[in-house]
Structures are given as C-alpha cells and as structure tokens.
Amino acid sequence: MASDDDSFREFVNTRYTDLLRVAYHLTGSAHEAEDLVQSALVKAMGRWRRIDDPLAYLRRIMINHHTSLWHRYRAREVVTAFFPERPARDTTTAVDERQTVYRAMRALPARTRAVIVLRYLADLPEAEVAAALGCSVGTVKSRASRGLARLRDALAPLATERSVQ
Amino acid sequence: MTLDERVIKVLGDMADDLTPEPDPYDRVRARWRRRRRQRTAAASVGLVALVAAGAMTAVRVQGDNAPNLADESDSNWTHVQAWSERLYESPPRGGLAGDKMYLQALASAVAQQQPAGKYREVRVLFLDDIGPYRIALVALARTAPTPNFWTHASRWLVADRGATVDKLAADATRVGDALEPYVEMELSKGDAGAPVVQIALAAGDCDFESAPWPAVKDWQPEATGSYLARAPQDAKPEWWRVTCDGVMREEGPAPGWLAPEGITEAEYATALSGIRGVRDPVSARDEVMSANGHWGYEVTGLPKVIWQGRISGAGEDANGQMYDGTGTMAAAPAVGGGWRGELSIRYDAIDPVSNGVGSSVSFGTRTDPGDPSSVVVVRLHDTATLVVTPANANGVEVVRGDTVVAQVPAKDAAALLSIGVKPGDVVRARDAAGAVVGTVTVDDDPLPGVSASRWHLE
C-alpha cells in the first residue's frame, strides 16, 4: 500500500497543474477547478493500483462529473466571470481576447466544451477524446468543428480590429 | 497565425497563470477520509432509501469502465471477476461469429499489434455487420494479471461494413482496460443524421430482454439471447436487462448519452411554471437542463422545478458536509412509478474545508411533488430536514407515533426542521387558521427508476 500511496503522491505532485488547467477550462473558475480536480483525485485514490493510465482516467472522471453537474457551477460562473490576475505583458487587446473567448467557452454546451478542452488544450488525438467522452470519433469531429467555429466567430471582430490598428 | 490558431493560443494563455492551492496531496487525503466517514455514517443511518445525500449522486456513466472497487469487498470483486471470466470463456456472438477464419485472422492481427509479452491470448467475442459498420469486440488476456486488477482488457473494433481483417484490426479508438461482465457500446449518436448502433454483450448463458421507454413494462426476450444489437433503424429509447442463472444482473436504459440535448423554450416554460418559494429562473433553468441530462431515460418526462429558496440554519452534518445556501428542487416521474427528485444547494461562499461550491440531495416520492398542494420532505442529515409546503402554509409539524416531535413556522412554501425525519413520521402543513393544508408520511422506498448492476453479488 505504501508504494501505491507513494505513486499516487508523486502523480498528484507532478500532474496536478495539468489537471487543473483542464478543469479550469471546463468550469471557468480557478476555485471550481480545484474542487473538480480534488473530487476526481479522491475518486481515483481508492482504486489507484487498478488504473493503467491515470491522466486519461482522471480527465474522464472530471468530464463526466462536470457534464452531469455543471449547472451548479454555471450560476457561479456568471457571478465570478473573471480571470486570474494577468502579468504585465498583457495588452488591452490580449485581455479583450481572453474575455471574449472566455465568454464564448462558457456559452458552449458542456460536452462541446469538453471536446474543445481535450482536443485543443490537452492536445489529444480525436480517438483519445472519443474514448475519454465515450462517444464516436465522428461525434468528436463534429463537436470540435462546431465549438471551434463559435469561438472563432466570437474572436473574429477583435482580430479584425487588431489588423486595422 | 490563423484565427483558429489564435483561438487555441488564447485558450492556452488563459490557464497559464493558474497556481494550485497549497498541499494538493494532503487535501485529497483529507477529502478521501471525509468521504469514507460519510459513507459509513450513511450506511448506519438506515435511511439510505429515503434520501441519498452527498456532493454527487451515482450515475451510470458511459465510458467509465472502472467500477468503484474501492467500495467493494474482496468477495464482491471476486464475483465481478468470475463474471468477466465467464464472458471471456463464452463462444463468439454476432451474425458473423460463424466465420472461423475471419475470427482467427482478426485475433492474430490484434495480437500482433500488442507489446510483446503483455497478453497471452486474444479472443474475438463478437463480430457482426450492423448498419453501415463492421463491429467486433476482442478480449485480451493479460499474461501476468495482478490480483486487484482486471484479468482481461478489451477493444471494440469498428470499420465499414464488410471490412477486411486488416481494416478492422487497424481501428484503435476504443480501448478498454477491462472486460467487464456486461459490455455495451453505442456508435455515432450525437451527430445529426448519423446512424446509431447499440450493442451489449454478457456471458453466453445470459438472456437479454428489452422494454420500450417510457412505460418500461412490456419486457420481451431478445431473439439474440446473450447479446443485443440495434441497427440504426431499430435504435429507440428503451431499457435493457440481463438475467443470468435466474438472477437479474443488469437493468437500465440502452447505452448512449443519458438524454438528448436541447430543451425548447416551451418546455422550459412548462418546467418552471409551478415553482414554489422564491423564484430564480436562471438557476431553475440550469437545474432542469442538468437533471434532464443526469436522469435521462431513468425518468419518463422532463424535470419540473418544484421549489426554490434559502436554506438557513441546516448547518453541516456530522461529517462536515454543509447544507446552507440557495436551494433548487426539481423532480420528474420515474420509470417504474414514483417521482425522482434532487435538491441542489449552492453555497453562498466556497466551503473552506472541502473547497466545495455546493451539494445535493437525491430523494424519491410516491406522490407528485409538482402538485402545488403536496408536501415534499427531504431529510438533509440527522438534525435537519427541509419541508416544502403548499404556498398557503404557515407552519409544519411532525408526528411520530402519537407525539408531535417538531413544530416550526413555514415561510415562502418551506420550513426547516431541526430533526432528521424517520420512516413512518407524518409531516403536516397547516395554514394560519390551523387547518391542515397538506400531509405526507415519510417512507423508506428506494430511489425510483434507478439503473441496476448486480454483478458483484453472489
């Protein structure tokens, strides 16, 4: 058991931030991302030795948990729609872009958002996204396409403004 | 940089500055200990059937193929493994299972793809052409299985109908760590117009039955016996169940997303039309959407929001789970009768101990909680029960035997009791004149309409 615990501790220490990033994009809030990651890790902890690919497993838990319970976070997302404090390199345009994409992400259906996160943030192949979500590759393709189109549409006016400037 | 690349870069930048809270490992361990205590406490209360409290309720999750073995005894795990082994040892099923040469070639091709020494044998358990697809299920026996992990892995292989062995074997998109006793898969649902195929498989001497949703009464045996496959033209909302050796082992909605996305404005209007308490339409809509996705075909109609309002003074249970906040209660008629309900509580502030933002309590009722004259009782914990009353009630009392054990005022169609109700308690709502305007007897029925999986039982 000690070796299992050591392995789990090492995983948490090395992968926590990666999981947190995925969770942040699913929930839209740093606090709720912590909550989601912690819940997923608790679920995984008791069966640690039985998990072949912990990172994939935890992503799947987080997405399933979030897509079934995401409404509880959504109301809060509206209230706390802010980002972590940005470093000084940020320009006004960059902040606008992030706010725009943030809002567009929050407007996506939960499962479409999950596809966007796994495909483009976690950089998983479509097949792995499909496995994580328990759906077909075709579904991943269509959701990714629709979701990215919505984000693109949201960002397009800002991109136009920037090119004019 | 294209606009798509820009979108992806912005997404990446947004999470760049995230810094975890301190001591993530210790916080996980603390939560884990709390959860174990909660479960132990819940089991000892004996009211699990009345309400199931906690941060989340159990859902049948498509694609999450690892069971919660941490909560099962070694004996239970042994039973699960035995059923998995029976499935592995079963003869191949499916319309093409008689093509021995194809099966052998497919097993060989899959075996050659695996790392040397990892698996000792590959078997094809299912092969068929269904709709536009050729579909196979292969099981891989681990060379050196560990005692607490699955003995077999599995792969669903999908290619075009009539595909060659090489093309079918080349599909590596549906890889499972396990060969569970009951295996199911759905293809393509979610793409508008895409053909939907559903398949499930159990050990060779089990029997499948199906019953159309929403009635789920007229169970009919499946001609295919120990497996079930639905071509696109046959896929429909329905329940499946599996009986082995005379014991029902699996029962629930056919595989797939739990419910279709998309609720019309008219449906939302209906779902929000009878809210008691203090209305919050935004939260109410969210609750309807979530409950719809969560319950799916375990209920027979769209959820309705029953009540909304503040819960103040419920405090926390013995395990630290908080119950104060803003509540939204929704319910829907359940498959098999009764109503399925959930009370969601959104905290005013993040719980500093658990980092939680809210909690929920599932409950079942025998009578329609959407009836404005109904009394809905939800036990939160040992010293708190929420009672939703008719709008004209101004007080609630609880009678246990011949004794009134609690009496509190009601406001905004709700009252909070400082006791945990018990089965047999009679809860009455009275108006200002003292007349009874609603009453209910607390029961201990199991949650209605819940899927069942009993492979862990002897």
Interface residues (C-beta under 8 A of the other chain):
Chain A: F8 R9 V12 N13 Y16 T17 L20 R21 Y24 H25 A30 H31 E32 A33 E34 D35 V37 Q38 S39 L41 V42 K43 M45 G46 R47 R49 R50 I51 D52 D53 Y57 R60 I61 N64 H65 T67 S68 L69 W70 H71 R72 Y73 R74 A75 R76 V78 F83 P84 E85 R86 P87 A94 E97 R98 V101 Y102 M105 P109 R111 I116 Y120 L121 A127 A130 A131 A132 L133 G134 C135 S136 V137 G138 T139 S142 R143 L148 L151 R152 L155 A156 A159
Chain B: L3 D4 R6 V7 I8 V10 L11 G12 D13 M14 A15 D17 L18 T19 P20 E21 P24 Y25 R27 V28 R29 R31 W32 R35 A55 M56 V59 V61 Q62 G63 D64 A66 N68 L69 A70 D71 T146 N148 F149 W150 A172 T173 R174 V175 D177 L187 S188 K189 G190 D191 A192 A194 W257 L258 E261 V282 S283 D286 E287 M289 S290 G293 H294 S344 R346 I350 S354 N355 G356 V357 G358 S360
